[in-house]
Amino acid sequence: MLKKILYSIWLLLFILTVVVSVKNTNFNTFISMIENRTFDLRQNLMIKENSKSVSSDIVIIAIDDATYEYILEKYGEWPLPRSVYAKIAEYIEKQQPQSIAFDLMFVNSMRSDPKSDQMLVDMMKKYDNIFVSMNLDNQDADLRTPPVLPDGMSVALKNNSGRVSFASQTYTNCRKILDGILKNSSNIGMINVTRAEDGILRKMPVLVRYQDKYYPQLGLKVGMDYIKSHSDVQYDFTKLQIDPNSNLLVGNRKIYLDKDGSAILNWYGPHETYPYIPLYKVIQLISGKKTDLDINFNNKIVYFGTTASSLFDIKTVPSSRIYPGVEVQATYVNNIIDNNFIRKCDRSFTVLMGVLLALMTILIVMNESSAFVGSLAAFSVYILYVFATYYAMKYFNLWIDVVYPLGLAIVTFITAYIVKYLIKSRDFEQQYVLATTDGLTDLYNHRYFQEQMRMMVEASKRYESPFSLIILDIDFFKKFNDTFGHQAGDAVLRQVAQTLKKNIRATDIACRYGGEEMSIILPKTEYDLAVFTAQKICERVSSKHFHLPNGKETSVTISLGVAAYPQDGLSAEEIIEMADKRLYNAKHNGRNRVGS
């Protein structure tokens, strides 16, 4: 019965733990932060194994520290005149690139040169494979009036997922880029980013919402251009949809979205990176200067972006603490090219994994008698699970949660052993009671009596303290059994035993010595006090009415003998012998008394 109660309480607590952990927001935030770090660890292990390679179709023209210094020396200020970008783009277009993407914001400013800006606008009109960026924000409308963006920039979205809401990707304002670009090109993508609570960028928005319209990310725009030119099927990328499984359908690709409409990127390492070309070398090249630059832009995706730390476009990502924003964009496009985005298993799957690990833990702990073997088996299962989550990400791009299932399993492991050993402790206690207790009288048995006498003698010798022993016998018990029967005799034995227990101290030890004989060990008790106790017990037994199985009542008397350590002996045998001798004297002198 006790086992069932303990198991029921444990099961109830287990279910309560699962429910609370799933519903508690703060707990989930804490678990998510740790889980994100396990994602980073897995990504870095994959990078070290060289299991991922960047696309050779992507090239980055970087505004690095050297370029920034070059611009300040040659042009006297930052930003670079837009006409320079127009000339570079014209040079690259001669080699027929796949696309050119500027991870740069061409906004109006006091330093803008209308003629230079117009050259950039004209270049955008001329080519349909050049992309520029813009950023949405939540600036106060009193400081900046939210502009209305051209219809050609947005896409129609059919959202068939009940989970994807774009709640955190909805903005109220934006900083416009050059009007000439807005009016003449639809190749404008957003460059908003998504950071986790720890500040690390692991995922990127696919679409952002502004004035009830959806605008593609710059990386998605560039990626859709790549799909269009590398597919025999023509897709209408102005109309996108999200399927019921939260996948954004982009041509023949499926990009899994989280509830906020972001895609989890598969990261490439700081050592396995894209070809970098310093912008100043390209400027020198188009100016007619000799350089060591030797690169073919044919069919390449050419990204322009800043990598100089002073230009503040540095991110922290799973693979590196210092990662240029332009390389984040390149990684985004690379994931589209390889169809390589990470899919995160949903919360229900995570809870299921946790419950399965917990159930396996219960089976192992409850069925394995050895704690060491059980622990080894349980933790082997956990290690296998961790390896499985790693290889699921490596080969199937699946992000299976580690922290919650393992945490639930370890809590189950600890509580299972607590419950198991509570039950074992209770079973041991019951077995100990059965081994040391007389089944009829519920007093300690003869074996326990002998052990306690030896221990009492040793303790009394060490601490020089006295103890006493009372041995008693029911008078004429054989005759009583012959007259009333053995069942009546057993009833009397039980009731006499209960009388003894009620009239001694909690520290005294009452035992069945054998047959109708019983004994009481009285620790730290001198002879005179023991005699007083024996006389009290003798009187209580003689005055008590004992109930028989046939409903009748009877009375019995007892005779008692008392001995004490050290005056009556220095060993258990001597003290028992003396108490037994005085019991004999009590019987010889008329019974119902304490012998001397």
N, C-alpha and C positions, 0 to 999 in steps of 0.2 A: 504494500500500500504506500509506504514511504517513497519507494522508487518511483511509482506512478505520479505521486505529488511533485517530487523534485523534477522529473522529466517534464511534467505539464507546466510548471513554473518556468523552467528553462525555455521551453518552446514558446511560451507567451512572451518572455523577455526577448527572445530572438526575433519574433515577428514584430514586436514593438520597436526594436532597434532598426530593423529594415524600414519600417514605415516612417519613423522619425528622421532617419538619415536621408530618406528620399524627399521628405517634405521640408526639412529645415534649410532655409536659404543660406544662413551663415555657414552652416556645416558644408553645404554644397559648394559655396564659394571657396572655402578652405581646401576642400578635396580637389576642386578644379585647379587651384594654383599648384598643388603638388603634382597633379596629373599632367599639367602642362610641362612641368620639368621632366617627367618621364618621356613625354613626346620629344623634347629637346635631346635627351640622352639617346633615344632610339635613332633620331635623325643623325646625330653625330657619329654613332657607331656605324651606320650605313655609309656615311661619308668616308670614314676611315677605312672601310672595306672596299672603297672605290666601286660601290655597287650602282652609283649614279654618275652620269656624265652630262655635262652641259651640251647644248646643241651647237654644232659648228656653224649653224645658220645665223647666229646672233653675234653682232659686233657692237662694242660700246665705244663711242667717242667721248672721252671724259674731260670735263673741266676740272683738272686736278690742281694741286698746289702750284706746280710749275706753270701750268696754263694761266692760273689766276695772276701770278706774278707777271707773266708775259703780257697779259691784257692790260694790267695797270701801267706797265712800262710803255707799251705801244699806243694804247688808246687813252690812257690817263684816268680811266674810271671803269667801274663795273656798274651796270651790265654791259656786255659786249653789244655794239651796234647790230640791229637786226639784219642789216644788209650783208654782214659777214656770214651769218647763218644761211642767207639766201644764196650767196655765192658758193658756199660749201655744199649746200643741197644740190645746186646745179651741177657741180663737179661730180658728186656721187651719182646723180641720176644718169649721167653719161654711161655709167657702168651697169645700168639696169638693176638696181637693187630690188629686193622684194618689197621693202617699205623703209621709210625713214620716220622715226618717232622722236619727238622732242619732249623729254621729261623736264620741260622748262615752261614757265608761265610768261607768255608774251602780253603783259598787261600794260595799260597806259600809265605813263609816269612823266614827271617833270623833265626827265632827261631824254625822253623819247624824241627821235628825229623823224618827222612825218615822212620825209623822202626815204629814209632807211626802212621805216616800218612798211611803206608801200611796196618796197622791193620784196619784202617777206610775203606780203599779201598776194602780190602778183605771182610769186613762185608757188604759193598754195593753190592759186587758180589753175596754174599750168599743169600740175601733177595731182593725180588722184590717189597716190600712195604715200602721201606725207601726212603725218598725224601730229597734232599738238595737244597740250594738256590744259586743264582748268581745274579749279578746286572749289568745292562747295563749303559753306560754313554756316554758322548761326549768328552772324553779326547783327547787332541791333539795327532795326529798320530806320531808326532816327538818324543813325550815323551813315548808313548806306542804303539807298532804296533798292530792294530786291529786284533785279532786272528780269525781264521776260526773255527767255532764250528761244532761239529759232526752233521750229518744229523738227527740222531735219536732224537735230542733235539727239533727240530722244528716240526710244524704241517702244513699241507696243508690247506689253507683257501680259500673258495669261498665266495666272498663278493657280495651279491645281493642287498645291500643297497647303494643307491646313496648318502647317508648322512654320513656314517661312513668312515672316511679317515685315522685314526691313525696318523694324522699329528704330534701331540705332543708326540706320543709314538714311534717315530722313532729315533734310536740312531746310533752313528757312531763308538762306541768303547765299550769294556767291560774289566773287570778285571777277568781273568780266575781263576777258582778254580783248585784243584789238577788234574793234567793230568790223573792220575789213575782213578779218578771218571768220568771224561769226556769220557774216552775211554770205560769204563765198565758199565755205567749206563745211561739210558735215563730219569731217574726220577729226572731231574734237572729243577727247576722252577725259574722264575725271581721274584725279590722282589722290583721292581721299584714302586714308589707311585705317586699319583697325588694330589697336594694341590691346593686349590682355591686361589684367590688373597689375601684373608685375612689370609692365612697360615693354614687354617683348612682342614683336610683330610676328605672328605665326600664320595669319590668314589675311586675305585682302577682300574688300568688297568687289562684287561682280557688277552689281547695279546699285546706283544710289537714287534716292527719290527727292525730287524738288518740284514744288508747285503741282503735286499730283501726277508728275510724269517721271519716267524712269530713264536714267542716263547711264550708258555703259562706262566701265572703267577703261582707261587708256590701254591697259594690257589686253582687255577683252576685244577692244576695237582692232588692235594690231593682230591679235590671234585670229579674229574672224576674217581678216584680210588674208592671212596665211591659209586658212582652211579653204577659202573661196578659190584661191589660185592653185591649190594642190588637190582639188577634188573634181571628179567628173560630174558630180551632181551640183546644181546651182541651188543655193539656199537663200531665202529671204531673211537677212539678218536684221531687218527693221521690225520683224515680228518674232519675239521669243516666247517660250513658255517653260514653266516649271512643272514637271510631272508629279504625280501623287507621292513619289518617293523622294521628293525634295531635290531632284536633279534638274539643273538648268540645261535644256537641250540646245546645244550650239553646233549646228551641222550634224556631223556623225559623232560628236563628243557629248559626254554627259559630265557636267560639273556639279558635284555634290555641294549643296549649300547648307549652312547651319541656319538656325532660326532667325538670325539677323541678316541673312542674305550674303554671307561671306563664304569664300572658298578657302579651304586649308591648303597651303602650299607645301609641295614636296621640295625641300631645300637642297641646295648644292653647296659644297664646301668652300671655305675661304681659299683652299689650295687648288680646287677644281673650279676655275672661274672662266669668265668670258674673255675673249681677246680685247685688251684695252688699248686705245689709241689716244694719246694726249691731243687735245684740240689744237694746241699751239703748233704741233707738227703739220696738221692738216692746213692750218692758216698759212704756214710757211710754204707748203706745197703748192697751194693755189696762187700764192704770190710769186711763184717762179723760183723760189729758193731751193737749193738741193737739200734733201733730207734723207734719212735712212729708212723712211717709211716705204714699205712695199706690201700693199694689201689690195686684194681685189674685192670690190663690194658687190659683185654680180650675185643676184639672188639672195643677198644677205638682208637680214633685218638690222638696220643701223639705228641704234639708240643714242641720243644725245642726253647727257645729264651731268650733274655736278658730283664730284667725289672729294673736292677740297673741304677739309674740316671747317674752314672759316666760313663756308657758304651754308652751313647748317642743314644739310640734307642727309644726315647720317642716322641710320636706324640700328636697333639691336634686334637680331633675329636668332633663331635656334642655333645656327651654325657659327655665329660670330657676334661679338659685342659691338663691332664697328662695321657697318654694312651700308654702302651707299644706296640711296633711294632708287637710283637708276638701275642698280643691279636687282633690286626687289622687283621692279617692273620687268626686267629681262627674265627673272625667274618665273614670274607670272606667265609671260608669253611662252617660255620653255615648257611649263606644265601643260599649256594648251596644245603645243606642238606634239608633245609626247603622250597627251591624254593621261596625265600623270598626277592629278590632284589627289589629295588624301580624303578618304571617306571616313567619317567618325561614326562608330556604332552608337545608336541612340540609347537613351537612358534605360529603357525597358530591357535591352540586351545586356547592359552593364549590371543591372539588378539580377537578371537571370544568371549571369556568370558568377556573381557573388553568392547567390543561393546555392548554385551547383557546387562551388568550391566549399561552401559551408557544410553541405550535406556529405560531401566526400570526407571532409574533416571529421564529421560526427561518426561516420562509418569506420574510419581508421581508428579513431580514439577509443570508441566503444568496443571494437572487436579485437584490438591488439592489447594483450596483457602487459607487454613490456613498454614502459613509458619511453625508453630510448628509441626502440624500434618504431613505436607509434609516431614520435616526434620526427624521426628521420623520414618516415614515409609521408607524413603530412607536408613537411617542408620540401620534399622531393617533388610533390605535386605542385606546390607553389612555384618552385623554380621552373618546372616544365611549363607552367602557365605563363610565366614571364617570357620564356623563350618563344612560346607560341605567339604572344602579342608582338614580339620583335619581328618574327618571320612573317606574320600576317601583314605588317606594315611594309616589310622589305619586298615581298613578292606579290602582295595583293592590294597594296596601298590602303590597308584597313587600319584605322586607329581604334584598337580595342583597349578600353580602360584597364589600368593596372591597379591603381590605388584603392578604389572602392571595393572591388572583389577581394583583393588580398587583405585589406583592412577587415572586412566582414569575416573572412576565413580565419584570420589570426584571432579576432575577438571570440569567434566560435571555438577555436582550438583551446584558448585559455579557459573559457567558461565550461567547455566540455570536460576538461581535466579536473576543474574544480568540482563539478557535479559528480564526475566519476569517483573522485577520491572522497567526497562526502558520503557517497553511497558505500564505498569500500570501508571507510572509517566506521560507518554505522554497522555494516555487516561484521567487521572485526570486533566491534564492541559487543554485538549480539553473540558472536561466537565465544568471546571471552567470558561473557556472562554465563552462557551455557556450560562452558568448561569449568567454571569456578563456583557454580550455584547448584544447590540441591534442588531437584525438580519438585519434590513433594512439599518441603517446608519453605522454600524460597530463601533459606539461609545459605551462607557459604558452605561448601562441601569440605570433607575431611582433608583432601589434598591441599586445598587453599589454607585450611587451618594450620597444617604442618608447616607450610611455607611462611605463613605470617608469624608463627612462633619462632622459627629460626631467625627471621628478619628482626623480630622484636628483641630477641636476646642480643643480637649483634649491635643494634641501635642503642640499647640500654647500656651495654658495655662501653661503647664509644662515648656516649654523652653522660654516663653515670647517672642514669635516671631509672626509677623503678617502673615495673608494670605488674599486673596481676592477672590471674586466670581463674575463671569459674567453670567448673564442670558440673552438670546437673543431669538427673535421671528421673523419669516419670515413675512414680511408685506403683508397684503391682501392675505394670503395663502388660505383661504377658497374660495375666489373669483377665485384665480388661479386654484384650483381644479375643480371648477364648469365650468371654461372656457376650460381648457386643459385636464381635466380628472385626475383621481387619479394616473394612471401610470406615467403621466408627473410630478405630484406632488411628487411621490416617487423618481423619477429621480433627481428632484431639491433638495430634502432632502439629498440624498446621496452625491450630489456634494457640497452642502453647508457644510456638515459634513467634507468632504475631505479638503475643504478650511480652515476650522477651524484647523484641525490637522496639516496642513502645516504652519500655522502662529502662532503656540504656541510652547513653549519649551517642551523638552522631559519629564520634571518633571510635567508639567501641565496636568490636567485630564479633558478631554472633554467628556461630557455625553449628552444623549438625555433625556431631562427633561420630555417630554410628548408631543404628537402631533407634532406641528411644532416648539416647544420650545426646546432649547438646552442650556447647561450650561458649564462653564469652571471654574474649581477650580485652583487657582494659589498659590501654597505654597510659603511661605516666600516672599510675594509680598505686598507692600503697595498700598494704594488706588490710588495714582497718576499714578504709573506705570501700574496698572490694567486698568485705564481709557485710557491710551495711547495704550495699547494692544487692548482694545475694539474698539477704533477709527480706528486702523490699520485694524482690521478684518472687520469692517463696510465698509471701503473704498474698500478692496479687493473683498468683496462680490458684492458690487454695480457695480464694474468695470468689473466683470467677465461675460462671456457669457456661459449660461448653455445649454447643449445639451438635446433635448427632444427625446423620442422614435420614433417620426415620422420624425426625421432628421432635424427638425427646431431648431433654437436657441432662447433663451429668456434671460431676465435679471430679477433679483429680488433684493430687498433691505431687510435689517434687522434692527430691533431696539434692543438696548441693555441697560441693567441696571447693574450697578456695586455697590458692597458693600464690605466693608473690616472689618476684625477683628483687633482690638477690638472696634474701634470708632463707628461702626454701629451696634454692638451687641456682646453679650458674649455667645450666644448659636447659634446652627445651624439654628434653627427656626427664630431667630431675623435677622440673616444675610440674609437668603433666603427671608424673608419678605421685607427687605430693598431693596435688589436687584430687587425684583419683582415690588416694588413701583416705582423705578427709571426707570424700563422698561416701566411701564404704562405712566410715565411722557414723555418718549421719543416718544411713540406713540401719546400722546395727543398734543405734540408740533410739529408734522409734520412727524414723522417716519424717517427712514434712518439716525439715529443718536444715540448717547449715552446719556441716560437720566441722569439728576442730581437731 
